[in-house]
Amino acid sequence: METIKISVIKDKQTYDFEVHDYAHHDGDKCKFEIFDDGKMVAAFEPDNHEYLRICKNPGKLDEEVLHLIADKLEAMNL
């Protein structure tokens, strides 16, 4: 598992997250888990075309923030 720190900006507010990247994604667990202050708030997994889709959203994050996170992770080519 690799840990990455990312930030996204929505409406002039910066959101900082820690991303746990499970390189050996096996389908039973989401590939990326997103944490805010130590609490998992969202998770993503790649689809068949390697675009990320929302796997879990226990933190009830705003959908636009989720898309910003996914865009940032996709741009990093992880």
C-alpha positions as CSV (number, residue, x, y, z in Angstrom):
1,M,0.0,0.0,0.0
2,E,1.3,3.4,-1.0
3,T,0.1,6.6,0.7
4,I,-0.3,9.9,-1.3
5,K,-1.4,13.3,-0.1
6,I,-3.6,15.3,-2.5
7,S,-5.5,18.6,-2.4
8,V,-8.5,19.7,-4.5
9,I,-10.1,23.1,-4.7
10,K,-13.9,23.7,-5.0
11,D,-15.4,27.2,-4.6
12,K,-12.2,28.6,-3.3
13,Q,-12.0,26.0,-0.5
14,T,-9.1,23.6,-0.4
15,Y,-9.7,20.0,0.6
16,D,-6.7,18.0,1.8
17,F,-6.8,14.2,1.6
18,E,-4.6,11.2,2.2
19,V,-5.0,8.5,-0.4
20,H,-4.2,4.8,0.2
21,D,-3.3,3.1,-3.1
22,Y,-3.7,-0.6,-3.0
23,A,-1.4,-1.5,-5.9
24,H,-2.4,-5.2,-5.8
25,H,-6.1,-4.5,-6.3
26,D,-8.0,-7.8,-6.3
27,G,-11.6,-6.8,-6.7
28,D,-12.6,-7.4,-3.1
29,K,-11.4,-4.0,-1.9
30,C,-11.5,-0.6,-3.6
31,K,-8.1,0.3,-5.2
32,F,-8.0,3.8,-3.7
33,E,-9.3,4.7,-0.2
34,I,-9.6,8.5,0.6
35,F,-9.0,9.7,4.1
36,D,-9.7,13.0,5.8
37,D,-8.2,13.4,9.3
38,G,-7.7,9.7,9.6
39,K,-11.3,8.7,8.6
40,M,-12.1,7.0,5.4
41,V,-14.5,9.3,3.5
42,A,-14.5,7.8,0.0
43,A,-13.1,5.0,-2.2
44,F,-12.6,4.6,-5.9
45,E,-11.9,1.7,-8.2
46,P,-11.0,1.6,-11.9
47,D,-13.5,0.6,-14.5
48,N,-12.6,-1.5,-17.6
49,H,-11.2,1.6,-19.3
50,E,-9.1,2.6,-16.2
51,Y,-11.3,5.5,-15.4
52,L,-12.1,5.8,-11.7
53,R,-15.6,5.3,-10.4
54,I,-16.9,5.8,-6.9
55,C,-16.8,2.6,-4.9
56,K,-17.8,4.0,-1.5
57,N,-18.8,7.4,-0.1
58,P,-19.2,6.9,3.7
59,G,-18.2,10.5,4.3
60,K,-21.0,11.8,2.1
61,L,-18.6,14.0,0.2
62,D,-20.0,16.4,-2.4
63,E,-20.1,14.7,-5.8
64,E,-18.1,17.5,-7.4
65,V,-15.3,17.0,-4.8
66,L,-15.4,13.3,-5.6
67,H,-15.0,14.0,-9.3
68,L,-12.1,16.4,-8.6
69,I,-10.4,13.7,-6.5
70,A,-10.9,11.1,-9.3
71,D,-9.6,13.6,-12.0
72,K,-6.5,14.3,-9.9
73,L,-5.8,10.6,-9.3
74,E,-6.3,9.7,-13.0
75,A,-3.9,12.5,-14.0
76,M,-1.3,11.0,-11.7
77,N,-1.4,7.7,-13.8
78,L,-1.4,5.5,-10.7
